[in-house]
Amino acid sequence: MTNTITGSRIVLAALCLAAAPSGTWAMGSCSGQYSAAALKPLPQPTVATIDVFDNSPRNLQLSQALTRGMNNAGLATAGSGNVRLSVSYTLTGGGGGGYGRVRNSYDQWGAQSQWGGMSGGVSIEQPGMPRFGAAPSAGPQTLMLRADLRDTATGLPLWIATIQCQVQTGNEQQLAYDIGTLIGQSAGKRIDRSSM
């Protein structure tokens, strides 16, 4: 009887340790650094909405992949949202002599927000430009991303996260899903700079 209780306690302790945040956030599609700041507590229960202003098939698919990741990580997105997710990013490298593409747009609060139109506004794309005399090289892409959750009633930021990583996949839907999962797991939490 004692061995069963002790064995159960060991299994329970192991499960608790496995579920506890370790300071490392897994994201197979991009490796780098992640941090987040909790400015105010999120409303409970938290329901996030993502505004999609550019309803092109590509952007709708990326938004759906991001939403699936958030849902699978436990952040609700169905129903009337009480927080609004804005995502902005810059993707550089991957050819063109080291210059990447930047997509800029602005949300309803005037904050820079992008990701192929998921956050609103007019998308402006600057093509990559090769350096004089340099042959285009295919190299790793660096993703710099900022995500913030704002109160839908006031527009005030409640939580802000940043990612800087090297993209490890050519599958942008997998990348969007992984980012959604990371956001869903950490929404509302303070995270000091951690590896992912």
Residue pairs with C-beta under 8 A, 6 or more apart in sequence:
23 192
23 194
23 195
24 194
24 195
24 196
25 34
25 182
25 185
25 186
25 191
25 194
25 195
25 196
26 196
27 34
27 165
27 178
27 179
27 181
27 182
27 196
28 168
28 169
28 178
29 167
29 168
29 169
29 171
29 174
29 175
29 178
30 143
30 163
30 165
30 166
30 167
30 168
30 169
30 175
30 178
30 179
30 196
31 165
31 166
31 168
31 195
31 196
32 143
32 163
32 164
32 165
32 166
32 195
32 196
33 163
33 164
33 165
33 193
33 194
33 195
33 196
34 161
34 162
34 163
34 165
34 182
34 186
34 191
34 193
34 194
34 195
34 196
35 161
35 162
35 191
35 192
35 193
35 194
36 159
36 160
36 161
36 162
36 186
36 189
36 190
36 191
37 159
37 160
37 161
37 190
38 158
38 159
38 188
38 189
38 190
39 157
39 158
39 159
39 160
40 151
40 156
40 158
40 159
41 158
41 188
42 83
42 149
42 158
42 159
42 187
42 188
43 82
43 83
43 151
45 76
46 75
46 76
46 82
46 83
46 149
46 187
46 188
47 76
47 77
47 78
47 79
47 80
47 81
47 82
47 83
48 70
48 75
48 76
48 77
48 81
48 83
48 84
48 85
48 149
48 187
49 77
49 81
49 83
49 84
49 85
49 152
50 63
50 66
50 67
50 77
50 84
50 85
50 87
50 118
50 119
51 84
51 107
51 118
51 119
51 120
52 59
52 60
52 63
52 117
52 118
53 105
53 117
53 118
53 119
53 120
53 121
54 116
54 117
54 118
54 123
55 117
56 116
56 117
58 116
59 116
59 117
59 118
61 173
62 115
62 116
62 118
62 172
62 173
62 176
63 118
63 176
65 173
65 174
65 176
65 177
65 180
66 87
66 118
66 176
66 177
66 179
66 180
66 183
67 77
67 180
68 177
68 180
69 176
69 177
69 178
69 179
69 180
69 181
69 182
69 183
69 184
70 77
70 85
70 180
70 181
70 183
70 184
70 187
71 77
71 78
71 180
71 184
72 180
72 181
72 184
73 180
73 181
73 182
73 183
73 184
73 185
74 184
74 185
75 183
75 184
75 187
81 152
82 151
82 152
82 153
83 149
83 150
83 151
83 152
83 158
84 149
84 150
84 151
84 152
85 147
85 148
85 149
85 183
86 107
86 111
86 113
86 119
86 147
86 148
86 150
87 113
87 114
87 115
87 118
87 119
87 145
87 146
87 147
87 179
88 111
88 112
88 113
88 114
88 115
88 119
88 145
88 146
88 147
89 114
89 115
89 143
89 144
89 145
89 146
90 100
90 102
90 143
90 144
90 145
91 100
91 101
91 102
91 141
91 142
91 143
91 144
91 167
92 98
92 99
92 100
92 101
92 102
92 141
92 142
92 144
93 100
93 139
93 140
93 141
93 142
94 100
94 138
94 139
94 140
94 141
94 167
95 128
95 136
95 137
95 138
95 139
96 127
96 128
96 129
96 130
96 136
97 128
97 129
97 130
97 131
97 134
97 135
97 136
97 137
98 131
98 134
98 137
98 139
99 128
99 129
99 130
99 131
100 128
100 141
100 142
101 125
101 126
101 127
101 128
102 125
102 126
103 114
103 115
103 116
103 117
103 123
103 124
103 125
104 112
104 114
104 123
104 124
105 112
105 113
105 114
105 117
105 119
105 120
105 121
105 122
105 123
105 124
106 112
106 113
106 120
106 121
107 113
107 119
107 120
107 121
108 120
108 155
109 150
109 155
111 148
113 119
113 120
113 121
114 123
116 123
117 123
130 136
140 166
140 167
141 166
141 167
142 164
142 165
142 166
142 167
143 163
143 164
143 165
143 166
143 167
143 175
144 162
144 163
144 164
145 162
145 163
145 164
145 179
146 160
146 161
146 162
146 163
147 160
147 161
147 162
147 163
147 179
147 183
148 157
148 158
148 159
148 160
148 161
149 157
149 158
149 159
149 160
149 187
149 188
150 156
150 157
150 158
151 158
158 188
159 187
159 188
159 189
161 182
161 183
161 186
161 191
163 179
163 182
163 196
165 196
167 175
169 175
182 196
